[in-house]
């Protein structure tokens, strides 16, 4: 409604001395006369004659346009707000208006209004006021029908205008339209998602079935292959033969592998031969080889070359053995003074007072009647300096305390990094990590920690059974002790670090399993148990788990479980690494200092 629609075609004073006939008007114009006091008269729309004008009291002559007009308007300044009070409707109105005859022309002149559009706009605004609050923004069609019903009849305004032929069109405004489009798009996606859910679910189920079947077939194939390989030798020739059986088309590749294997064997044999000859030459130059030792030395050199070539021990010659010959009798001047007196007196000093290893192998000592005669040892390709003692350490960590898992895992990572970075320290330590909950699961099998060893990771689980942990330790420790002893190391009494953060299950009768584990009379591999209690752990249980009073520690009651677990992690790292340093230095003594802030369990009653 920016343009103006003036219904006054002409406005001029009434002449008093008219010359000639009065100007005629057009049919669509009505002549209205007005006095200075505001009286108006139409005279049926005809102009006055010159004689009437001379004596007339009217001073102004108006020509009012009676033609109908048609316009369109958008209610932009006064939008109709929807029911939610946020969104608005855009209302467009097509309407017609005109002056209501001669009486309407007099009223229009009397109103003093020139532009008709503000009058029409004001009427429509008042007619449509608050109509949008009856309808939601989604129901623009309902508002349109309501507004068309309200303006269906023509209306005569006091200003002399007749408004008729109104036609209303309602639509959401730009902001509301974007909102409705978003709702429609969301509904469309939901409908499509529901429609696609069934076939997608079926595809997942079918793919799972195919994967399961494929895995089953792979397992069957692996089982058949394992059964077929039962009689195959697991050595270089056996593997090459098996490769030739499975790849008969690649015979050239199999022969090439066999050729490289033979070359490697002969190269190794040549290297070992050169080293053995160099050793023999050095011993001969120092007069360490006597006539009675030649046959033994020949046999040793033959065995070295034979093993390097992959042929096993070669047959010995038929030369007779010299009576009473020994590999090497060292001169009396070179005998160590300590060797003549048997085992050293420091042996008992190396053993800690509360860590007597009942299953250690004593150092070998020859009978007193025989002179000192060390056996000849062939040169090793890669000699490894290992400590004389091996300490078996088991970390039993509570996985049922969720507040402690993160700190304990961080401590395991630090311990792993410290041991892997110091080969001399980790060489004397065999480490195992067990996760304790309703069941006890291995997180790291017993092994020497190196850079190739994976870092153990704890996983949160439900339940807490001490009995299952002790039963697992009873089996695992006995097996590990036998394996490490078979490697030739002097095994110290195992040490178990038992960290608990909660109360064990009420149905868990763990004391018998604990007694079977720690009783040295029934279990030669009985370990020392160091118990650490954090969080909701019971003090009496921690004291009972520890094999000595000075081995049981409790976190302060006011300390939260996270900081207590951090202190435990630091304690485990420092204790294990420190013990490894002492073993590397030849001192197997073991001592325990409580974690930072902890106190002995028997003092916490």
LINHUPE-V897941 format. One record per residue. N is the residue number from 0. SS is DSSP state (hx for helix, st for strand, lp for the rest). OMEGA is omega in degrees with one decimal (* if undefined). Layout:
# LINHUPE-V897941
n,ss,omega
N,SS,OMEGA
N,SS,OMEGA
This chain:
# LINHUPE-V897941
n,ss,omega
0,lp,-178.4
1,lp,-179.6
2,lp,179.6
3,lp,175.4
4,lp,-178.4
5,st,179.3
6,lp,174.8
7,st,-177.6
8,st,-178.7
9,st,176.7
10,st,-179.9
11,st,178.4
12,st,177.5
13,lp,179.9
14,lp,179.5
15,lp,-179.1
16,lp,-177.7
17,lp,177.5
18,lp,179.9
19,lp,-177.8
20,lp,179.2
21,lp,-179.9
22,lp,177.7
23,lp,179.6
24,lp,176.4
25,lp,-173.8
26,lp,-175.5
27,lp,179.7
28,st,174.7
29,st,-178.5
30,st,-179.1
31,st,-180.0
32,st,-179.5
33,st,176.5
34,lp,177.8
35,lp,180.0
36,lp,177.5
37,lp,176.1
38,lp,179.7
39,st,178.7
40,st,-173.7
41,lp,-176.7
42,hx,-179.7
43,hx,174.1
44,hx,-178.3
45,lp,175.9
46,lp,178.3
47,lp,176.6
48,lp,179.1
49,hx,-179.3
50,hx,178.0
51,hx,-178.7
52,hx,-176.8
53,hx,-176.2
54,lp,-176.2
55,lp,175.4
56,lp,-177.3
57,lp,-174.5
58,lp,-176.8
59,st,179.5
60,st,179.7
61,st,171.6
62,st,-175.4
63,st,-179.1
64,st,-178.2
65,lp,-176.3
66,lp,176.4
67,lp,178.8
68,st,178.1
69,st,-178.2
70,st,174.5
71,st,-178.7
72,st,175.2
73,st,-178.6
74,lp,-176.5
75,lp,-178.1
76,lp,178.2
77,lp,-177.2
78,lp,177.4
79,st,-179.0
80,st,-177.3
81,lp,-176.0
82,lp,-177.7
83,lp,177.9
84,lp,-177.4
85,lp,-177.1
86,lp,-175.8
87,st,177.3
88,st,171.7
89,st,-173.7
90,st,176.0
91,st,-176.9
92,st,169.7
93,st,-173.9
94,st,175.5
95,st,177.3
96,st,177.7
97,st,175.7
98,st,-176.7
99,lp,174.5
100,hx,-177.6
101,hx,177.6
102,hx,177.5
103,hx,178.3
104,hx,177.9
105,hx,179.3
106,hx,179.6
107,hx,177.5
108,hx,-179.5
109,hx,-179.1
110,hx,179.9
111,lp,-178.3
112,lp,178.7
113,lp,-177.7
114,st,-176.5
115,lp,-173.3
116,hx,177.0
117,hx,178.7
118,hx,180.0
119,hx,-179.8
120,hx,179.0
121,hx,179.0
122,hx,-177.8
123,hx,179.0
124,hx,178.1
125,hx,-179.6
126,hx,-175.7
127,hx,-173.5
128,lp,175.7
129,lp,179.3
130,hx,-178.1
131,hx,-178.0
132,hx,176.5
133,hx,-169.0
134,lp,173.4
135,lp,-177.2
136,lp,178.4
137,lp,-173.5
138,lp,177.3
139,hx,179.5
140,hx,177.5
141,hx,176.7
142,hx,178.6
143,hx,178.5
144,hx,-179.1
145,hx,-179.6
146,hx,178.0
147,hx,176.1
148,hx,-177.7
149,hx,-178.0
150,lp,-179.7
151,lp,-178.2
152,lp,176.2
153,lp,-174.4
154,st,176.5
155,st,179.5
156,lp,-178.7
157,lp,-179.4
158,lp,179.1
159,lp,179.0
160,st,171.9
161,st,177.6
162,st,-177.1
163,st,177.4
164,st,-179.4
165,st,176.1
166,st,-173.4
167,st,173.9
168,st,-175.8
169,st,176.0
170,st,175.1
171,st,175.7
172,lp,-173.2
173,hx,-180.0
174,hx,-179.8
175,hx,178.9
176,hx,177.3
177,hx,177.9
178,hx,-179.5
179,hx,177.6
180,hx,176.9
181,hx,177.7
182,hx,-179.5
183,hx,179.7
184,hx,177.6
185,hx,177.2
186,hx,178.6
187,hx,178.3
188,hx,178.5
189,hx,179.3
190,hx,178.4
191,hx,178.7
192,hx,177.5
193,hx,179.8
194,hx,-177.8
195,hx,-176.8
196,hx,-176.9
197,hx,178.2
198,hx,178.2
199,hx,178.1
200,hx,177.7
201,hx,178.9
202,hx,178.8
203,hx,180.0
204,hx,-179.9
205,hx,178.8
206,hx,176.7
207,hx,177.9
208,hx,179.0
209,hx,178.7
210,hx,179.0
211,hx,179.2
212,hx,178.8
213,hx,177.1
214,hx,178.3
215,hx,178.6
216,hx,177.7
217,hx,177.9
218,hx,178.1
219,hx,178.9
220,hx,178.4
221,hx,178.2
222,hx,178.3
223,hx,179.4
224,hx,178.2
225,hx,178.3
226,hx,179.8
227,hx,-178.3
228,lp,-177.4
229,lp,-178.0
230,lp,-177.0
231,lp,177.1
232,lp,179.7
233,lp,174.3
234,lp,-174.3
235,hx,-179.0
236,hx,-180.0
237,hx,179.3
238,hx,177.6
239,hx,178.5
240,hx,178.6
241,hx,176.9
242,hx,179.4
243,hx,177.9
244,hx,-177.7
245,hx,178.4
246,lp,-177.0
247,hx,-179.7
248,hx,-176.8
249,hx,178.6
250,hx,179.8
251,hx,178.1
252,hx,179.0
253,hx,178.6
254,hx,178.0
255,hx,176.9
256,hx,179.1
257,hx,179.0
258,hx,179.6
259,hx,177.6
260,hx,179.6
261,hx,178.7
262,hx,179.5
263,hx,179.7
264,hx,-178.8
265,hx,176.9
266,hx,178.0
267,hx,178.8
268,hx,179.8
269,hx,179.2
270,hx,178.4
271,hx,179.2
272,hx,179.6
273,hx,178.9
274,hx,179.7
275,hx,178.5
276,hx,178.8
277,hx,178.1
278,hx,179.0
279,hx,179.8
280,hx,179.8
281,hx,179.5
282,hx,178.9
283,hx,-179.6
284,hx,-179.1
285,lp,177.7
286,lp,178.1
287,lp,-179.1
288,lp,179.0
289,lp,-174.8
290,hx,-178.3
291,hx,-178.1
292,hx,-173.2
293,hx,-177.9
294,hx,178.4
295,hx,179.1
296,hx,178.2
297,hx,-179.2
298,hx,179.1
299,hx,179.4
300,hx,178.2
301,hx,179.5
302,hx,180.0
303,hx,-179.4
304,hx,-179.2
305,hx,179.2
306,hx,179.3
307,hx,179.2
308,lp,178.4
309,lp,-176.5
310,lp,-178.4
311,lp,-178.9
312,lp,-178.6
313,lp,179.2
314,lp,-179.3
315,lp,177.6
316,lp,-176.3
317,lp,-179.2
318,lp,-178.7
319,lp,178.4
320,lp,178.4
321,lp,-178.4
322,lp,176.6
323,lp,-177.7
324,lp,176.3
325,lp,-177.3
326,lp,-177.7
327,lp,173.6
328,lp,-177.9
329,lp,175.5
330,lp,-177.3
331,hx,-178.2
332,hx,-177.1
333,hx,-179.0
334,lp,176.0
335,lp,-178.3
336,hx,-178.9
337,hx,-175.8
338,hx,-177.9
339,hx,-178.1
340,lp,177.8
341,lp,-177.2
342,lp,-177.6
343,lp,-178.7
344,lp,-179.6
345,lp,-176.8
346,hx,-179.3
347,hx,179.5
348,hx,-178.6
349,hx,-177.1
350,lp,179.4
351,lp,-175.0
352,lp,-178.2
353,lp,-176.8
354,lp,-180.0
355,lp,179.4
356,lp,-176.3
357,lp,-175.1
358,lp,177.0
359,lp,173.1
360,lp,179.8
361,lp,177.8
362,lp,-177.1
363,lp,174.7
364,lp,-178.3
365,lp,175.2
366,lp,-177.8
367,lp,-175.8
368,lp,-176.5
369,lp,176.0
370,lp,-179.9
371,lp,-178.6
372,lp,178.4
373,lp,-179.0
374,lp,178.1
375,lp,179.8
376,lp,179.3
377,lp,178.8
378,lp,178.4
379,lp,-178.6
380,lp,-178.6
381,lp,-179.7
382,lp,-179.5
383,lp,179.4
384,lp,179.3
385,lp,176.1
386,lp,-179.6
387,lp,-177.0
388,st,175.8
389,st,179.3
390,st,177.8
391,st,-175.8
392,st,-179.4
393,st,175.5
394,st,177.6
395,st,-170.2
396,st,-175.5
397,st,176.6
398,lp,179.8
399,lp,178.3
400,lp,-173.4
401,hx,-178.9
402,hx,-174.6
403,hx,-171.3
404,hx,-174.3
405,hx,-179.1
406,hx,178.7
407,hx,176.6
408,hx,177.0
409,hx,177.2
410,hx,177.0
411,hx,177.9
412,hx,178.0
413,hx,178.9
414,hx,179.3
415,hx,-179.0
416,hx,-178.8
417,hx,-179.9
418,hx,-178.7
419,hx,-178.1
420,hx,-178.3
421,lp,-177.0
422,hx,-179.8
423,hx,178.6
424,hx,-176.4
425,hx,-177.2
426,lp,-178.8
427,lp,-176.8
428,st,168.5
429,st,-171.4
430,st,174.6
431,st,179.9
432,st,179.4
433,st,175.8
434,st,-172.9
435,st,172.5
436,lp,174.8
437,lp,171.6
438,lp,179.8
439,st,-175.0
440,st,178.1
441,st,174.2
442,st,173.8
443,st,176.8
444,st,-176.1
445,st,178.5
446,st,174.1
447,lp,-175.2
448,lp,174.8
449,lp,178.1
450,lp,179.5
451,lp,-179.1
452,lp,179.1
453,lp,178.7
454,lp,179.1
455,lp,-178.8
456,lp,176.9
457,lp,-179.6
458,lp,-179.7
459,lp,179.4
460,lp,-177.8
461,lp,174.8
462,lp,177.9
463,lp,-178.9
464,lp,173.7
465,hx,-176.3
466,hx,179.6
467,hx,179.2
468,hx,-179.0
469,hx,175.9
470,hx,178.4
471,hx,178.9
472,hx,-179.6
473,hx,-178.9
474,hx,-172.7
475,hx,-175.9
476,hx,180.0
477,hx,178.9
478,hx,-177.5
479,hx,179.6
480,hx,179.0
481,hx,-179.2
482,hx,-177.9
483,hx,176.0
484,hx,179.4
485,hx,177.7
486,lp,175.4
487,lp,-179.0
488,lp,174.2
489,st,-172.4
490,st,174.3
491,lp,-179.0
492,lp,-178.4
493,lp,179.7
494,st,179.3
495,st,171.6
496,st,-172.8
497,st,-177.8
498,st,-179.6
499,st,-179.4
500,lp,-178.9
501,lp,178.9
502,lp,179.6
503,lp,179.7
504,lp,-176.1
505,lp,-179.2
506,lp,-175.3
507,lp,176.4
508,lp,-169.4
509,lp,-171.7
510,hx,177.9
511,hx,178.4
512,hx,178.1
513,hx,179.7
514,hx,179.1
515,hx,179.4
516,hx,-168.9
517,hx,-179.2
518,lp,-175.9
519,lp,179.8
520,lp,179.1
521,lp,-178.0
522,lp,-178.9
523,lp,-179.4
524,lp,-177.1
525,lp,-177.6
526,lp,164.3
527,st,-179.1
528,st,175.4
529,st,-173.9
530,st,178.7
531,st,-179.2
532,st,176.2
533,lp,173.8
534,lp,-175.4
535,lp,-179.4
536,lp,179.3
537,lp,-177.3
538,hx,-178.9
539,hx,179.7
540,hx,178.9
541,hx,178.6
542,hx,-178.7
543,hx,-179.4
544,hx,-179.7
545,lp,-178.1
546,lp,174.8
547,lp,178.9
548,hx,-178.0
549,hx,178.9
550,hx,-178.7
551,st,-176.5
552,st,179.1
553,st,174.3
554,lp,177.4
555,lp,-176.5
556,lp,-178.1
557,lp,-176.4
558,lp,179.5
559,lp,-174.0
560,hx,-176.7
561,hx,179.8
562,hx,176.7
563,hx,176.9
564,hx,176.2
565,hx,178.1
566,hx,177.1
567,hx,-179.0
568,hx,178.0
569,hx,179.2
570,hx,-179.6
571,hx,-179.9
572,hx,-176.6
573,hx,-177.9
574,hx,-177.7
575,hx,-178.5
576,hx,178.4
577,hx,178.1
578,hx,177.2
579,hx,177.8
580,hx,179.7
581,hx,178.7
582,hx,178.9
583,hx,177.9
584,lp,179.0
585,lp,-178.6
586,lp,-178.3
587,lp,-178.7
588,lp,-174.5
589,lp,177.9
590,lp,-176.4
591,lp,169.8
592,lp,-176.0
593,lp,174.0
594,lp,-177.4
595,lp,177.8
596,lp,-178.2
597,lp,174.9
598,st,-177.8
599,st,-175.3
600,hx,-178.7
601,hx,176.0
602,hx,-176.7
603,hx,-179.3
604,lp,*
